[in-house]
């Protein structure tokens, strides 16, 4: 086809457009189709069109059809693949009867949970985490092809896919051949995190499962009863890419005016690299089946991309005015479409702009990489995301921007209009949005989108989510409903305008604001907020960096609505919502997504403009219900019972960080928290806090645990050994924003002990002192706690009762130990215990 196009190139320029038609059937490609500048159309209305022959269905496949199966007595199918045995081919996906099949996983239902965290090994020191303690029986050292076994480690908004390096069954430690993305808490492998184990030959047992033995080349498949080894089509992917538009940005040589119409692109490969795959966000390191660099005016119309190992389509560096129209992208290993680059280009010709994704379906994504998104826009401007259906993803629907904070950003003047986004998150990851934005975004518009059913695993199942530095957004005429933690959440940003939207039925806070800043963060005018549970305003509403007015608020349970703890009258006195009302908008059927107004609604008189939800989503007549597709990952498990903390530091080597706590240290200082054998309250080890001058924050270094206790009487105790001048603090906190503080201790440089700001007594230096605190949680929370102090060689302990704490403190999510000095000081803690009072 490419040779023919080159031969006809001159004719195309003289005679107008050329059409190359493909007859129906599946074409198995031996290599990706590469289109360079010489393969371009003539422009000026004379593109080269590759189209399906009328009424026929051509498929360009990157796979191989597998035939010649043998069947054993158990009914399992077997096939030996010499290329695999020779190390020339491997695959981690299999497509049977046009459906994705999965490799064997453990456990067979639900998840495993990390039993204990470990610091990085020497090989991964300073890079990321590469091992953890597993519960009894989860990993076995005698599994066949152990190094082909993979652990799927679910973090916060990412999942690390890591290959097993070794298994120490005696100590229950699994060591991976690679590491996570970094050492930040969100990239860790802490105790309690979920994980799955995949590609275990011994676990092959369920219908539809398969296993490829890369050493012998033998493929084993357990068929469904309706499948026949002689007739069922089985395809294994071989190519990672199917089509490449390959222009040359540096030489200004573009590939242009090429169009595909009515063609299906399917079956791309992706294998876990030897060191695994772990990326910071959105899995945008994963390539696409169709990629473009330096492409101009190239179109995919009425096409399909299916059964991929990575993303579907990518418009990369220098791509401008390219179009994805009426396409269907389904069964995606990663996400749907990537537009732009991760770096902000200086070269204007490298800028990605003017591209459109319109009237498309993007569904059933994240099958291998759950952190991938439906549509990702990096540093790219002036793009159009119009009237698409985006559904069945495990992270975010549309993500715009790739700059955290207020630094330069190439993402601006993008338009996200009329999209329907639903079934997002599904309880697999956290910190997500139906639409998610980052960085400076002047001229970016989010208009007439309908977003619903956003469910995070933990925090952060938001509808519209302007994250770090999001600035200059126009958020208008959207309908957002049935989210977990908020219809709208702004982390921080500047001068965003939120007007004429409906936010309904978030289970927790309805409207969320996290960071208070000195500037105007957003205006929130002429919106309707409609809810039946949770609070109206969630998280942090301190300061004055927001402007709320002319809104309508309604709680269907008719409970009194409060505004950051105030009545509407009190709230108005602060300058907010002076013309807003608490009134029932009289929706037709909001529980089922019908937000039209009944006769007699007070809304038309308020200035609110009705929103036609029927205009969202695809307009091409292909809006029927999607066929059900099995989940790629288990549903969220019930929360595990909180585990008491008992830590004597004896199992942690000297010089390392404590395993199961999160350690905060600033770079390039001598301020550290490390296990030491210098002194100990019991055994040989304790935890040494060394403070130093020159730190940005006085509360560093510090450590904290993340217990999840929410009821009963809790007791927390520890021993402390002070050297002269050391300054120490210890707090219990919940996870609200701003958080509520329970028991709180402070020791100043003179050794004076304060509880909730009240002086108790002076503690000696160079002596181990035992401190114990007791406080109620949940129904037992009364805003008070008790303290006992046991001095060395003295009995009985000193008891202090009914010490005051925040009456709103009811759950324990943060249990921390802090060095507060700004000089070189040292103290030690040992024998930490936290759990229900015995």
N, C-alpha and C positions, 0 to 999 in steps of 0.2 A: 504494500500500500504506500509506504514512504517513497519507494523508488518511482512509483507511478505518479505521485504528487509532484516530485521534482521534475519529471518529464513534462508534466502539464502546466508547470508554474508559469511559463511564458504565455501559454494560451489563456490561462486564467486572467492574467492582467489585460489581455486583449478582448476576451469574450465574456467576462463576467464571472460569477461564482461557479465553482465546481462542486458536484455532489458525488461522493463515493458511498455506495449503498452496501450494507452487509446483510447477507441472507441469514435466516434464523439458524440457531444451533450454538454450541459451545466451542469456542476457539481457545485451546490451551496454549498460552504464550510460553515461549522458551526464554524470553528476555523482555524487559519492559519496553513499551513503545516510546521512543524518544523523538520529540519534535523540536527541531532547532529553527533558527531564523530562516534557513533555506526552505523549510517546509511550510512557511507562512502563506496565508492568502494574500490577495492583492490589496486588500483594504478598500476603502471607499465603496462599501457595499458589495464587495466581491470576496467573501470568505470562502474557505474550503470547508465543506460540510461532510462529516462522516455520519451517516444516518442509517437507522434500521430500514431494511426493505419493508415497504408497506405491509402491515399485518403480520410481520414476523418479529422474532425476539432473539437477537444475537447477544451472546454473553462472551465477554473477554475475560478469561479466567487465568489466575496466576497459580492454579493448582494442577494436580494430576489425578485423573480418575483411576481408582484402584480396583483391579479385577483379579480373578484367579484365586479367590479365597478357598481355604479348606476349613471344614467344620469338624470340631471334635465332639466327643460324646456328650459334653455338657452343653452343646449348642453354641459354643464360642467360635467366632471366626478368627482365622489366622492367616497372615500373609507375611512373607519375608521380602524385605526391600534391600537389595544389594547396595544401593547408593547410601542408605543409612548406615549399614554395617561398615562401609568403607569410609565413613566420616564426611561424606560429600553432601549430605542432606539430613536435616532434622526438622521436626515440626511439633508444635504444641497445641494445635487445633485440628479438628476433624469435622467435616461437614457431611452429614448423612441424610439423604432424602431432603436436601435443602434446609437442614436444621443443624445448628451447632451442637456438638457433643463435647463432653468435658472429661478430663482425665480424673482418675480416682482421687478422692479427697478424704481426709480425716479431720475431725470426727465426721461420721456419716450424717449427723444433723447438728446444727448449732455450731459453736465455736469452742476452741480451747482458750485458756487464759494464761498469760505469763505468770509463773509462780514466783519469780524473783528477778530483779534486774541485775546486770553486771556492767562494770565499766568496759570500755573498748579494750580489745586485746592489743598487744604491742604492735601488731600489723596495722591496726586501724586507729591507733592513738592520734588524737587531734583531727580525725576525719569524720567519724561517725560510730554508731553502735553496731556490734557484730556478733553478739551472743546474749543468751539469757538462760535462766533456770526454768525448766519445764516441769509440769506436774508428772507424777509417776505414770509411766507407760506411754506417754505421748509420742516420744521419739524412740526409735530402736537403732542400735549400732549395726545390726545384722541385716538391715534391709538391703535388697539387691539394688545395685546401681545407686548407692546412697548419695553420691554427689549430683545425681539428677533429680533428687527430691528437692522441692521448693517450699519455703514457708511464706505465706501471705500474711504480712504483719500489718494490722490496721492501726494507724496512728491517729492523728486528729483530722486533718483534711487530706491526708495522703495515705497510701498503702505501699509499703516496701515489699518487693518480691525478691527474696534472697535464696540463693542456693545453699544447701547444707554442705558444710565442709567436713565436720566430724561430730560425733555424738559421744558424750561421756555419760553412760547410763548410771554409773555409780554415784556421780555428783549431780546427775540430771541437768547437764549443761549441753546445749547445742551451740556449736560454733559455725558461723557462716563463712562462705568464701569471699564475701564482700561486706559492705557496711551501709548503714542508712545515710541519708543525705548530709547530715551534720550532727552537731552536739547539742542543738537547741532542744528544749523540752518537747516541742511539737514533733521533733524528728526522732525521739527516743524509742526505746523498747522497755517501758517501765512495767513493774509488777501490776497485774490486773488488765493490761491491754489484751485485746482479742487477737487470735491468729488462727489460720488454717494450714494444713499440711497437704501438699498436692503432688501428684505423680509418684505415688507409692505403689509399686507393683503388687505387693501383698494385700493392698486394700481394694484391688479390682474385684468387684462383686455385684454391682448394680446394673440394671438394664441401661444401655446407652453409654456406659463407661468404656474407656479404651486405654491401652497402655502401649507405648512404643519403647522397645528395648534398643537403645542406641548402639549397644555393643554387638548384639547379634543381628540387628535389623528386623526383628520380628515384631509385627503389629498384631495386637489382640484386641478384639472388639466383642462386647456382649450385646447382641442385637435385641431390638424389640420384636415381639411375636409377629408383627406384620411385615417384617423386613426379610428380604430374600437375597442370599449372597450372589445370585446370578442376575438379579434385576435391579436391586436397590443401588442407586447412584451414591458412591462414596468418593469424596474428593479430599485430598490432603494438599494443603497449600505449599507452594515452593518459592514463589517470588514475593519479595517484600513490597514491591511497587509494580504497578501496572502501566501507568502512563507518566511520562515526565515532559513538561514543557520547559525546554532548556534554553533560555536566552542568556545573553552575556551583558550584565549590568555595566561592568567596567568599560566595555567597548561600545556600549549603547546599541547593541545588536539585539533586537527584540524578536521573540516569536509571537506572531500576532494573527488575528483573524482566522482562527481555527475553531470549528464548532463540532461538538458531538451531540447527536440527537437520537433518543430512543434506544440507547445501548446500555447494557448492564455490565458493570465491572465488579468482579467477585473473586474471592478466595486469595487473600494475601497472607503472608507468613509473618510471624514474629516469634522469636525465641529469646528466652531470658539469657542475657549475657553471662559469661562466667562469674563476674562479680555482682550479678543481680541487677535489679533496676529500682532505684529510689530517687525521686525527684521532688523538688520543693513544692510545686503546686501545678495542678491542672494537667500533668503528664504531657506537657507540650514538647518534651524532648522526643516523644514518639512520632515517627514519620507517618505519612499518609499514603494511601493507595495511589492517589493521583496528586502529583506535586507540580508546582510551577515556580520558576524563577525567571524574572524578566519577561513575563507574559502580558500582552496587551490585547484587549478586545477578544479574548478567548471565552467561549461559552460551552457550558454543559446544560442541555435543555432536555427535559423529559427522560433523563437518564436515571439509573439506579446504581448505588454502590452498596455492596452487601458482603457479609462474611469476611470482615477484615481483621487483621491482627493489630492494626494501629488506628489512626484517624482515617477519615474518608477522603477529604480533599484539603489541599493546602495551597493558598496563594501566598507565596513567599516574596523575597526581596525583589523590588522593582515591578511587582505586579500591579497593574492599574486597569480599571474599567473592565474587569473580568466578571463573568456572570454565571451564577448557579440558579437555574430557573426550573421550577416544577420537577425537581429531582427528589428521589427517595433514598435516604442513607439509613440503612438498618443493619442490625446485628454487627455492631462495631466493637472491635477489641478495645479501642480507646474511645475518642469522641467523633464528632461529625466533621466540622470545618475549622481550619485554622487560617487566620488572616493576619499577616504582618509578622514581625520579628520580635525576639526577646530583647534585642538591643535597639536603641533609638538612633537611627542612621543620620549622619551629617549630610550625606549626598542626597539632594532632592530627587534624583532619578531613582534612588534606591527605595524611597518612601513608597509604602503600599497604600493605595488610595483608590477611591471611586469604585470599589468592587461591590457586588450585591449578591445576597442570598435571598431569594424570593420564592414564595409559594412552594416551599420544600417541606418534606417530612424528615425529621431526624429522630430516630427511635431505637430503643434497645441498645444503648451504648454502654461503655465501661465493662464489657464482658470479661476482659483480662485486666484492665486498668481502671478501677472504679473512680479514681480521682479525675478522669478526663471529663471534658465539658462538651455540651452540644455544639456551641459555636464559641470560638475563642478569637478575640481581637487583641493583638498585642500593641506594639507601636505602629499604629495604622490609623489613617484619618479619612473622613468623608466617605465611609462605607455605609451600605444600606442593608439592614436586616429586616425584611418586610414580610409579614403574613406567613410565617412558618409555624408548623406544629413541631414541638420539641417535647419528647416524653420518654419516660423509663430510663433515667440516668441515676447515678449514685452520688453525684456531687452537684454541679451547678449547671443551669440551663444555658445561659449566655454570660460570658465573662468579657469585660471590656477594660482595657488598660493594663499596663505592666510596669507601673512605677509606684513604689510604696512611699507615700509622703508627698511633699510639695516640690520635688525636683522636676527637671524637664521631662516632658512626656510627649510622645508622638501620637497619642490617642486623643483625637479631638474631632468634633463635628461629625460623629457617627450617629446614625439614626436607627433606632430600634423601635419599629412601629408595627402594631397589629399582630404580634406574635402570641401564640397560645402555648403556654409552658406548664406542664403538670407532671405529677408522679416523679418528683425530684428528691434525691437523697435516699429515700426508702429505709432510713434508719441504719445506713451502713457507715457513713462518714459524718463529720461535723463541720461547723463554720462554713456554711454554704448559702447560696441564694438562688431564687429563680432567675434573677438578673443580678449580677455582681459587677462592681466597678472599682477601679483603682486609679489614683493619681489625677493630675490636672486634665480636665476633659471639657474645655470650653466648647459650647455649641453642640454638645452631645444631648440627644433627645430620646427619652423613653416615653412613648405615647401609645395609648390604646392597646396595651398588652393585657392579656388575661393570664394570671398566674395562680395556680392552686395546688394543694397537696404537696407541700414541701416538708419533709420529715427528716430531721437530723438524728444521728445516734445519740449525741449528748447535746451540747449547746449549739445554737446557731442554725436553726432551720428557718431562715428568713425569706420573705417574698422578694423585696427589692432591697439590695444591700450595698450602699456606697461605703466601701471600706477605705483603707488608709489613704488620706489625701484627696479623696474624690471631690472635685471642684468644678463648678460651672454646669451642673446637670440640670436639665429641664425634665421633671418627672410629672407627667400630666395624663389624666384620663385613663389611668390603669385600674383594673379590678384585681385585687389580691385577696384570696381567702383560703382558709384551712391550712395555715402554717403552724409550725410547732412553737416558735419562739418570737414571732413578730412579723406583721405584714410589711413594716418598714423599719430598717435599722441603719442608722448612720454611725459608723465607728468614729471617724473624724474627717473633716473636709471644710470647704469654704463655699458659701453663697450658692448652695443648691436650692432649687425652687421646686416645691412639692405641692401641686395644686390640682383640684378637681379629680381626686382619686377615691376609690372605695377600698378600705382595708377592713376585712371581716374575719372573725372566727380564728384568731390566733389563740392557742391554748395557754400561752404564758403572757408576757407583755404584748400589747398591741403595737405601740410605737416605741422604738428603742433608740436611745442615744447613749453613746459610751463615753466619749472624751469631751470634757469641757475645755473650750478654747476661747481666747480673748476676742476673736473676730466672729462675724455672723456665720454660723455653720450652715443653717438652712432656714427657709421660710416654709411654713406648713399652713396653707390657706385653702378654704373652700373644699375640704375633704370630709368624707363620712367615715367614721370609725364605729364599727358595729361588732359587738362581742357578747359572749355569754359566760366566759371564764377568764381568769387571769386579771392582770391590772391594765389600766389604760396606758399609763406611761411607765416604761420599764427602764431599769438601769440608772443612768446618771443624768439628772436634770438640774445640776448645780450651775451657777453662773448665769449669764444672760445671752449666750451665743446662739439663740434661736428665737423665732418669731412665729407664734401660733395665733390664728385668728379666723373668724368666719367659718368654723368647722361645726359639724354636727356629730355628737357623740351619743351612743345608745348602748345600754347593757340590757340584753333581753331578759335577764333575770330580775331586772328592776332593782338590783342592789344599788346603793348610793355610789355614784362615780366620784372618785377622788383624783386630784391632779397633783401628783408628787406628794401625797399625804394631805392635800388641802381641799377644801370645798371649792366649787366654782367661783364663789364670791371672793374667797381668799386668793385664789389663783389669779383672778382678774386684777386684784390689787397689785400684783407683781408686774402687770403690764401685758399679760398673756390672755388670749382668747376673750378679748373684751366684747366681741360681737358673736361669739360662738354660742351654741345652744345644746342642751341635753334634750333630745327629742327622737321619737321613733320615726325613721324615714319611711316606714310602711313599704318594705320591699315585697315583691310578689311571692317569691319562694327562695329566700336566700340559702336555706339549707341545701338546696339542689342547684345553686349557682345562678338563680334568676334574680338579678338585682334591678329589674325594672320597678317602677313605683306604682303602687295602687292609687286609685282616686282618693283624694283627700290628703295625700302626703304633703308635709310641710316643706319638702326639699325644693320644689320649683320656685318657691318664693325666696329661698335663701341665696339664690345666685348660682347654685350648683347646676351644671349642664349635664343632662342625662348621657350615659355612656352606652353605646350599642355594643354589647359583648359579642353579638353575632358576627361582627366584622373582624374579629380576631381569628387567626389561624389561616389555613390554606384556603384559597379561593378557586381552585381548579376543579372542584367537584369531587375531590378524593378524600372527603372528610368523614368517611364511615368509621365505625369502631374497629380498632386494630385487633388482630388475632392475638390471643394471649400467648405470651412468651415466658418460659420458666425464668425465675430469678437466677442471676449469676452468683449471688452471694446470699447466705442465710439471712432471714429476718432478724431484727435486733433481739438479743436474748433478754430474758428478765434480768434485772440488775443483780449481780452477785451480792451475797451478804457482805457487809463491811468486815474487813479483817483487822483484828487488833495489831498494834505495832509493838514488837519486842526487839530491841536492837542493842546489842552490846559491842558491836564492831569487831568481834573476834574473827569473823569469817572474811573480813575485808583486808587485803594486804596493806601494810604500812605504806603511806604515800599516795594512796588512791582516794578518790571521792567515795562517799558512802553510796551503797548500791541503790537503795530503794527510795532515796530522797532526791529532790531536784536541787542542785547546787548552783548558786549564782555568784560568779566571780567576774571581775572586770579584767580585760586583757591588759597585758603589759604592766601589771602591778605585782607586788609581793603579797597581796592580801588573798589568802586561800583558806579553804576548809578541807582538811585531809586527815585520814586516819593516822594515828600516831601510837608509838609504844613508849613515849616519854613518861607518862603517868597513866593510871587507870583506877577507876573506882572498884572494879572487879576484873578478873582476868588480866590480860596484858595490853589490851588496846583501848583507846578512847578516840574521840573526834576533836581535833585541834583546830581552833579558829585563830588565824593570824591576820591581824588588821595592819593597815599601812596608809600613809598619806597619799594624796594625789588621785583619789578616786572621784568619779563623777557623782556617785551617790553614797551618802553616809551609811545607808543600810546594807551596803555590801562590805564584806562577803556575808552570805546567809544561805541557809538551807530550809527547805520546807517539805513536808509530807502532804499527801492529798487523801486523807481519810474520807470516808463517805458515811459517817454516822449521822443519823437524823432523829434518833429517839433514845429515851432512857437517861440514866445518870451516868456520865462519863468521868473517868479518872485518868489524868495524865500526869506522869511523874518523870523526873530525870535528876541526875547528879551533875553538879557543876563545880569546876575547880578554877578559881580566879587567880590570875597573876595581877600585880599592882597596876592600876590604871585602866584595866579592861572595862569595856562598856558593853552591856548585854541587854537584849530584849527578847521576849517570848510572847507569842499571841496565838489565840484561837480565832479563826475567821470563818464566815460562810462564803458563798460564791456570788453574792449579790454585787452589783456595781453601782454605786460604791458599796464595798463590803461592810458588814456589821461585825464588830469585834466583841468577842466573849472575854474570857479570862485574859488578862494582860499583865505581864511582869516587866520591870525594868531595873537594871542595876547600873548605877552611875560609876564614875571613875574612882570614887571614894569607897565603893563597895556597899553603898546604901541601896537597899531593896525597896522598890515601890510596887504596889499592886493597884492598877487602875488609877495611877497618879497619887496614891496615898502611901506615905512612908510607913514601912513595917519595922525594919531593923537593919543593922549593918552586918554584913557577912565577912568572914575572915578571908585573907589571901592564903594561897598554898594549902588549902584544906578542901576536902570533898564535902559539899553540902547537898542534902537531898531536898528537892522541892516537889510538892505534890499538889495538884489542883483538881477540884471536883466541881462539875457544872452540869445542869440539866439541859437536855435537848428536846425538841418537839414539844409535847404536852408538858414536859418537866421543866421547860425553860421559864424562869421567873425573873431574869435580869440580875441574877446574883450567883456568886460562886464562893467556894471555900478554898483556903490555902493552908498548907502545913509546911513548916520548915524544920528539918532535922539537922542539927549541927553535929560535927564530929565529937564523939565521946560524951554527948549530952543526951539526956532523956528526961522527960518525954519530949516529943516534938512541940514546937510552937504552933498553935492553931489560930487561924483568923477566919471568921465566918461572915457571911452575908456581905461580901465585897461586891460592889456594883459593877455591872457591865451593861452593854447595849441590850435593852429588852427585846429588840428585834432579832437578836442572835438566837437561832433555833437549830441550825445544822452546822456540822463541823466539816469543812472542806479544805482548810489550810491550817497546818500545825507547824509553826515556824520558829527558828532560832537564828538570831541576828547579832552580828557584831556592829556596834554603833560608833566605834571610835574613829577618829581621823588621824591617829598617831599609831606608832608601832606598839601593838598590844597583843596579848595572848590569853585565851582561856580554853578550857576543855569541857566537853560534856560526855556523859556515859550513861549506860543502862536506861535507855529510853523505854517507857512503857505507856501505852495508850489503849484504853478499852473500857468496856462497861465496868462500873464499880462493883467489886466483889463484896 
